[in-house]
Amino acid sequence: MAHPLPQSQPTQVVKPKRSNLLRFIAMLILALIILVGIAVLILWLVLKPKRLEYSVEDAAIHNFNLTDASHLYANFDVTLRAYNPNSRVSIYYDTVEVSVRYEDQTLATNAVQPFFQSHKNVTRLHVGLTAQTVALYESVPKDLRLERSSGDIELDVLMRARIRFKVGAWRSKHRVLRIFCSPVLAYFSKAKSFERAPCEVEL
């Protein structure tokens, strides 16, 4: 006598919950990215940030002495004009360093006191730099002597600063600001009128 075979129970497939969790996390991250992008766009539209403007308004050389051993002694006086054209953005200049360069060789460097620049503001930085026993290389001594005889020297003025932006109570993280001004025609005599030199801004 044949006995009926026992019927097997249908196998239940359990869907893994992990895939649902990963999908939720991915959607949450995507939503956050979209929200941040919208917030940045709104902030930009409200503030309409404008590029900072810099120029050299004056540059003079005093006590210039180039020895036979190609060592330079000189004092450089430079006036930098910093203009913040933004109507809502102010700037903290936490560290500022100004350098004078000739034919890719740095002649003098000096630090400027930290300062705060409000919106729609013009700030002038009067910087004194001293070259003391600076050893000159290659054709630099010869070229400097030739230009010295003409009464002026073409220099590069560079500025590097760590800045923060301020909008209301919000303050940004530090950013590095680099300014390059060239050519700057520095005179040995105040009798000549200075030609203002515009600067390139990298932020």
ROPA-713419 format. One record per residue (C-alpha): residue number from 1; residue in three letters; x, z, y. Coordinates in pm, 1 decimal, always signed. Layout:
{num=NUM | residuo=ala | east=X | up=Z | north=Y}
...
***
This chain:
{num=1 | residuo=met | east=+0.0 | up=+0.0 | north=+0.0}
{num=2 | residuo=ala | east=+143.7 | up=-110.9 | north=+325.2}
{num=3 | residuo=his | east=+165.2 | up=+133.2 | north=+608.1}
{num=4 | residuo=pro | east=+126.5 | up=+11.9 | north=+964.6}
{num=5 | residuo=leu | east=+449.9 | up=+15.4 | north=+1164.6}
{num=6 | residuo=pro | east=+455.0 | up=+261.8 | north=+1453.2}
{num=7 | residuo=gln | east=+413.0 | up=+92.2 | north=+1786.9}
{num=8 | residuo=ser | east=+706.4 | up=+138.1 | north=+2022.6}
{num=9 | residuo=gln | east=+634.9 | up=+279.2 | north=+2366.7}
{num=10 | residuo=pro | east=+704.9 | up=+38.7 | north=+2657.9}
{num=11 | residuo=thr | east=+1034.8 | up=+111.7 | north=+2829.3}
{num=12 | residuo=gln | east=+993.3 | up=+231.0 | north=+3188.6}
{num=13 | residuo=val | east=+1240.6 | up=+81.5 | north=+3435.1}
{num=14 | residuo=val | east=+1341.1 | up=+333.2 | north=+3699.4}
{num=15 | residuo=lys | east=+1447.0 | up=+167.8 | north=+4022.1}
{num=16 | residuo=pro | east=+1760.2 | up=+326.3 | north=+4164.0}
{num=17 | residuo=lys | east=+1700.8 | up=+526.5 | north=+4477.6}
{num=18 | residuo=arg | east=+2056.5 | up=+467.6 | north=+4597.6}
{num=19 | residuo=ser | east=+1988.3 | up=+107.2 | north=+4700.3}
{num=20 | residuo=asn | east=+1695.2 | up=+220.4 | north=+4914.8}
{num=21 | residuo=leu | east=+1916.1 | up=+478.1 | north=+5084.9}
{num=22 | residuo=leu | east=+2188.8 | up=+223.1 | north=+5158.8}
{num=23 | residuo=arg | east=+1930.3 | up=-16.5 | north=+5297.3}
{num=24 | residuo=phe | east=+1794.5 | up=+256.3 | north=+5525.6}
{num=25 | residuo=ile | east=+2142.4 | up=+347.0 | north=+5651.0}
{num=26 | residuo=ala | east=+2224.4 | up=-19.1 | north=+5721.5}
{num=27 | residuo=met | east=+1900.8 | up=-63.9 | north=+5918.1}
{num=28 | residuo=leu | east=+1968.8 | up=+255.4 | north=+6112.8}
{num=29 | residuo=ile | east=+2320.6 | up=+140.5 | north=+6206.8}
{num=30 | residuo=leu | east=+2187.4 | up=-201.2 | north=+6311.6}
{num=31 | residuo=ala | east=+1919.9 | up=-37.1 | north=+6527.7}
{num=32 | residuo=leu | east=+2181.5 | up=+184.3 | north=+6695.6}
{num=33 | residuo=ile | east=+2403.9 | up=-116.9 | north=+6768.3}
{num=34 | residuo=ile | east=+2109.6 | up=-301.0 | north=+6924.2}
{num=35 | residuo=leu | east=+2015.0 | up=+2.1 | north=+7135.6}
{num=36 | residuo=val | east=+2372.6 | up=+46.2 | north=+7259.1}
{num=37 | residuo=gly | east=+2391.8 | up=-324.4 | north=+7344.7}
{num=38 | residuo=ile | east=+2066.1 | up=-304.5 | north=+7540.5}
{num=39 | residuo=ala | east=+2187.6 | up=+7.7 | north=+7725.4}
{num=40 | residuo=val | east=+2516.7 | up=-163.7 | north=+7819.6}
{num=41 | residuo=leu | east=+2329.1 | up=-472.4 | north=+7940.0}
{num=42 | residuo=ile | east=+2092.0 | up=-264.6 | north=+8152.2}
{num=43 | residuo=leu | east=+2384.5 | up=-68.7 | north=+8297.8}
{num=44 | residuo=trp | east=+2568.1 | up=-390.6 | north=+8384.8}
{num=45 | residuo=leu | east=+2258.4 | up=-542.3 | north=+8546.4}
{num=46 | residuo=val | east=+2201.2 | up=-227.6 | north=+8752.5}
{num=47 | residuo=leu | east=+2561.1 | up=-178.7 | north=+8861.8}
{num=48 | residuo=lys | east=+2667.3 | up=-544.4 | north=+8886.4}
{num=49 | residuo=pro | east=+3038.2 | up=-446.7 | north=+8876.5}
{num=50 | residuo=lys | east=+3274.4 | up=-650.1 | north=+9090.9}
{num=51 | residuo=arg | east=+3645.6 | up=-709.9 | north=+9041.3}
{num=52 | residuo=leu | east=+3877.7 | up=-472.9 | north=+9226.9}
{num=53 | residuo=glu | east=+4088.5 | up=-636.1 | north=+9498.3}
{num=54 | residuo=tyr | east=+4451.2 | up=-560.5 | north=+9581.5}
{num=55 | residuo=ser | east=+4707.3 | up=-704.0 | north=+9819.7}
{num=56 | residuo=val | east=+5041.0 | up=-617.1 | north=+9980.6}
{num=57 | residuo=glu | east=+5000.7 | up=-571.4 | north=+10355.7}
{num=58 | residuo=asp | east=+5360.1 | up=-488.6 | north=+10443.4}
{num=59 | residuo=ala | east=+5705.2 | up=-482.3 | north=+10281.9}
{num=60 | residuo=ala | east=+6038.7 | up=-399.9 | north=+10440.8}
{num=61 | residuo=ile | east=+6395.5 | up=-328.5 | north=+10328.3}
{num=62 | residuo=his | east=+6629.4 | up=-71.7 | north=+10483.8}
{num=63 | residuo=asn | east=+6983.6 | up=+51.1 | north=+10418.0}
{num=64 | residuo=phe | east=+7062.4 | up=-249.7 | north=+10201.4}
{num=65 | residuo=asn | east=+7408.1 | up=-234.2 | north=+10045.1}
{num=66 | residuo=leu | east=+7529.3 | up=-452.7 | north=+9758.9}
{num=67 | residuo=thr | east=+7877.0 | up=-351.0 | north=+9643.2}
{num=68 | residuo=asp | east=+8149.5 | up=-574.2 | north=+9501.5}
{num=69 | residuo=ala | east=+8078.4 | up=-415.6 | north=+9163.4}
{num=70 | residuo=ser | east=+7720.3 | up=-551.3 | north=+9184.0}
{num=71 | residuo=his | east=+7556.2 | up=-213.1 | north=+9239.7}
{num=72 | residuo=leu | east=+7257.7 | up=-205.5 | north=+9474.4}
{num=73 | residuo=tyr | east=+7163.2 | up=+65.9 | north=+9723.8}
{num=74 | residuo=ala | east=+6843.1 | up=+0.8 | north=+9921.8}
{num=75 | residuo=asn | east=+6518.4 | up=+152.2 | north=+10047.1}
{num=76 | residuo=phe | east=+6193.5 | up=-42.4 | north=+10009.1}
{num=77 | residuo=asp | east=+5877.3 | up=+38.2 | north=+10207.1}
{num=78 | residuo=val | east=+5561.9 | up=-118.2 | north=+10065.7}
{num=79 | residuo=thr | east=+5200.6 | up=-91.9 | north=+10181.7}
{num=80 | residuo=leu | east=+4938.0 | up=-174.1 | north=+9918.2}
{num=81 | residuo=arg | east=+4574.8 | up=-232.6 | north=+10009.0}
{num=82 | residuo=ala | east=+4320.9 | up=-134.1 | north=+9741.1}
{num=83 | residuo=tyr | east=+3959.7 | up=-241.9 | north=+9794.1}
{num=84 | residuo=asn | east=+3669.5 | up=-124.4 | north=+9577.7}
{num=85 | residuo=pro | east=+3382.0 | up=-365.5 | north=+9653.8}
{num=86 | residuo=asn | east=+3132.3 | up=-192.3 | north=+9423.1}
{num=87 | residuo=ser | east=+2836.8 | up=-14.6 | north=+9580.6}
{num=88 | residuo=arg | east=+2778.3 | up=+237.9 | north=+9298.0}
{num=89 | residuo=val | east=+3111.9 | up=+269.6 | north=+9117.9}
{num=90 | residuo=ser | east=+3389.5 | up=+507.0 | north=+9230.0}
{num=91 | residuo=ile | east=+3737.8 | up=+532.8 | north=+9078.6}
{num=92 | residuo=tyr | east=+3972.8 | up=+815.5 | north=+8983.9}
{num=93 | residuo=tyr | east=+4338.6 | up=+712.3 | north=+8996.7}
{num=94 | residuo=asp | east=+4493.6 | up=+979.4 | north=+8772.6}
{num=95 | residuo=thr | east=+4845.3 | up=+834.7 | north=+8749.3}
{num=96 | residuo=val | east=+4992.3 | up=+558.4 | north=+8965.6}
{num=97 | residuo=glu | east=+5336.4 | up=+398.9 | north=+8943.4}
{num=98 | residuo=val | east=+5468.8 | up=+127.3 | north=+9176.0}
{num=99 | residuo=ser | east=+5775.7 | up=-87.6 | north=+9106.8}
{num=100 | residuo=val | east=+5976.5 | up=-348.3 | north=+9295.2}
{num=101 | residuo=arg | east=+6129.2 | up=-630.0 | north=+9092.7}
{num=102 | residuo=tyr | east=+6361.5 | up=-920.2 | north=+9167.4}
{num=103 | residuo=glu | east=+6407.3 | up=-1207.4 | north=+8922.0}
{num=104 | residuo=asp | east=+6266.8 | up=-1002.1 | north=+8632.4}
{num=105 | residuo=gln | east=+6497.2 | up=-707.3 | north=+8704.9}
{num=106 | residuo=thr | east=+6343.1 | up=-381.2 | north=+8823.1}
{num=107 | residuo=leu | east=+6515.8 | up=-252.4 | north=+9136.7}
{num=108 | residuo=ala | east=+6316.9 | up=+63.6 | north=+9213.3}
{num=109 | residuo=thr | east=+6018.4 | up=+263.7 | north=+9087.8}
{num=110 | residuo=asn | east=+5818.5 | up=+549.2 | north=+9236.8}
{num=111 | residuo=ala | east=+5507.8 | up=+749.7 | north=+9149.0}
{num=112 | residuo=val | east=+5209.7 | up=+782.4 | north=+9383.0}
{num=113 | residuo=gln | east=+4998.3 | up=+1095.9 | north=+9415.3}
{num=114 | residuo=pro | east=+4665.7 | up=+1074.5 | north=+9223.9}
{num=115 | residuo=phe | east=+4367.9 | up=+992.5 | north=+9444.2}
{num=116 | residuo=phe | east=+3994.8 | up=+923.6 | north=+9435.9}
{num=117 | residuo=gln | east=+3845.6 | up=+604.0 | north=+9575.8}
{num=118 | residuo=ser | east=+3475.9 | up=+600.7 | north=+9657.4}
{num=119 | residuo=his | east=+3254.6 | up=+294.0 | north=+9648.2}
{num=120 | residuo=lys | east=+3286.5 | up=+26.1 | north=+9918.4}
{num=121 | residuo=asn | east=+3617.3 | up=+179.5 | north=+10021.0}
{num=122 | residuo=val | east=+3955.7 | up=+49.1 | north=+10138.5}
{num=123 | residuo=thr | east=+4256.7 | up=+269.1 | north=+10053.5}
{num=124 | residuo=arg | east=+4608.8 | up=+196.1 | north=+10173.1}
{num=125 | residuo=leu | east=+4904.9 | up=+321.9 | north=+9975.3}
{num=126 | residuo=his | east=+5230.0 | up=+360.7 | north=+10169.2}
{num=127 | residuo=val | east=+5501.1 | up=+373.7 | north=+9904.8}
{num=128 | residuo=gly | east=+5871.5 | up=+434.6 | north=+9956.1}
{num=129 | residuo=leu | east=+6104.6 | up=+323.9 | north=+9677.1}
{num=130 | residuo=thr | east=+6479.0 | up=+378.3 | north=+9649.4}
{num=131 | residuo=ala | east=+6732.8 | up=+170.5 | north=+9458.4}
{num=132 | residuo=gln | east=+7033.9 | up=+392.6 | north=+9396.6}
{num=133 | residuo=thr | east=+7337.6 | up=+260.3 | north=+9209.3}
{num=134 | residuo=val | east=+7127.2 | up=-2.2 | north=+9033.5}
{num=135 | residuo=ala | east=+7351.8 | up=-227.7 | north=+8824.1}
{num=136 | residuo=leu | east=+7260.8 | up=-594.4 | north=+8870.4}
{num=137 | residuo=tyr | east=+7312.0 | up=-857.8 | north=+8604.8}
{num=138 | residuo=glu | east=+7376.0 | up=-1230.1 | north=+8565.3}
{num=139 | residuo=ser | east=+7294.4 | up=-1430.6 | north=+8881.3}
{num=140 | residuo=val | east=+7096.2 | up=-1154.4 | north=+9053.7}
{num=141 | residuo=pro | east=+7382.5 | up=-1028.3 | north=+9281.0}
{num=142 | residuo=lys | east=+7468.2 | up=-1380.4 | north=+9397.6}
{num=143 | residuo=asp | east=+7103.5 | up=-1470.1 | north=+9465.9}
{num=144 | residuo=leu | east=+7042.0 | up=-1145.0 | north=+9652.0}
{num=145 | residuo=arg | east=+7339.6 | up=-1208.9 | north=+9880.2}
{num=146 | residuo=leu | east=+7215.4 | up=-1559.4 | north=+9957.8}
{num=147 | residuo=glu | east=+6864.3 | up=-1437.5 | north=+10041.8}
{num=148 | residuo=arg | east=+7000.5 | up=-1144.5 | north=+10240.1}
{num=149 | residuo=ser | east=+7175.3 | up=-1388.7 | north=+10471.9}
{num=150 | residuo=ser | east=+6840.4 | up=-1557.9 | north=+10543.3}
{num=151 | residuo=gly | east=+6682.7 | up=-1232.6 | north=+10662.8}
{num=152 | residuo=asp | east=+6423.1 | up=-1185.1 | north=+10388.7}
{num=153 | residuo=ile | east=+6394.8 | up=-1152.0 | north=+10010.3}
{num=154 | residuo=glu | east=+6118.0 | up=-1263.3 | north=+9775.6}
{num=155 | residuo=leu | east=+6016.9 | up=-966.9 | north=+9558.6}
{num=156 | residuo=asp | east=+5756.3 | up=-885.6 | north=+9296.6}
{num=157 | residuo=val | east=+5551.5 | up=-569.0 | north=+9348.8}
{num=158 | residuo=leu | east=+5387.9 | up=-417.2 | north=+9042.6}
{num=159 | residuo=met | east=+5150.1 | up=-126.5 | north=+9003.7}
{num=160 | residuo=arg | east=+5036.7 | up=+45.4 | north=+8685.3}
{num=161 | residuo=ala | east=+4763.6 | up=+309.6 | north=+8691.6}
{num=162 | residuo=arg | east=+4547.1 | up=+511.6 | north=+8453.5}
{num=163 | residuo=ile | east=+4198.9 | up=+510.8 | north=+8602.3}
{num=164 | residuo=arg | east=+3848.0 | up=+637.0 | north=+8529.0}
{num=165 | residuo=phe | east=+3521.7 | up=+499.1 | north=+8664.2}
{num=166 | residuo=lys | east=+3251.9 | up=+727.5 | north=+8804.8}
{num=167 | residuo=val | east=+2884.6 | up=+639.6 | north=+8831.9}
{num=168 | residuo=gly | east=+2673.2 | up=+935.6 | north=+8938.3}
{num=169 | residuo=ala | east=+2758.7 | up=+1220.6 | north=+8699.0}
{num=170 | residuo=trp | east=+2895.8 | up=+983.0 | north=+8433.4}
{num=171 | residuo=arg | east=+3271.6 | up=+931.2 | north=+8397.1}
{num=172 | residuo=ser | east=+3435.2 | up=+671.2 | north=+8178.5}
{num=173 | residuo=lys | east=+3733.9 | up=+712.4 | north=+7950.9}
{num=174 | residuo=his | east=+4080.7 | up=+625.8 | north=+8080.2}
{num=175 | residuo=arg | east=+4166.3 | up=+261.2 | north=+8124.5}
{num=176 | residuo=val | east=+4496.0 | up=+99.6 | north=+8221.8}
{num=177 | residuo=leu | east=+4501.1 | up=-100.9 | north=+8544.7}
{num=178 | residuo=arg | east=+4788.0 | up=-343.1 | north=+8607.5}
{num=179 | residuo=ile | east=+4852.9 | up=-509.8 | north=+8942.5}
{num=180 | residuo=phe | east=+5100.8 | up=-794.9 | north=+8995.0}
{num=181 | residuo=cys | east=+5183.3 | up=-919.1 | north=+9345.5}
{num=182 | residuo=ser | east=+5415.0 | up=-1218.6 | north=+9386.8}
{num=183 | residuo=pro | east=+5579.4 | up=-1350.9 | north=+9588.3}
{num=184 | residuo=val | east=+5612.8 | up=-1068.7 | north=+9840.0}
{num=185 | residuo=leu | east=+5841.4 | up=-1170.1 | north=+10127.7}
{num=186 | residuo=ala | east=+6014.6 | up=-848.9 | north=+10236.5}
{num=187 | residuo=tyr | east=+6197.8 | up=-850.9 | north=+10571.0}
{num=188 | residuo=phe | east=+6505.5 | up=-666.5 | north=+10690.6}
{num=189 | residuo=ser | east=+6377.5 | up=-670.7 | north=+11046.5}
{num=190 | residuo=lys | east=+6040.7 | up=-565.3 | north=+11188.3}
{num=191 | residuo=ala | east=+6069.8 | up=-845.4 | north=+11440.1}
{num=192 | residuo=lys | east=+5918.7 | up=-1084.2 | north=+11186.2}
{num=193 | residuo=ser | east=+5546.0 | up=-1075.6 | north=+11110.0}
{num=194 | residuo=phe | east=+5455.3 | up=-1001.0 | north=+10749.5}
{num=195 | residuo=glu | east=+5249.3 | up=-1247.6 | north=+10548.5}
{num=196 | residuo=arg | east=+4989.9 | up=-1069.9 | north=+10337.3}
{num=197 | residuo=ala | east=+5039.0 | up=-1126.5 | north=+9963.7}
{num=198 | residuo=pro | east=+4741.5 | up=-1128.1 | north=+9722.7}
{num=199 | residuo=cys | east=+4769.7 | up=-958.8 | north=+9382.6}
{num=200 | residuo=glu | east=+4652.1 | up=-1037.1 | north=+9031.3}
{num=201 | residuo=val | east=+4441.1 | up=-768.4 | north=+8865.5}
{num=202 | residuo=glu | east=+4442.5 | up=-695.4 | north=+8492.3}
{num=203 | residuo=leu | east=+4205.2 | up=-433.8 | north=+8355.0}
***
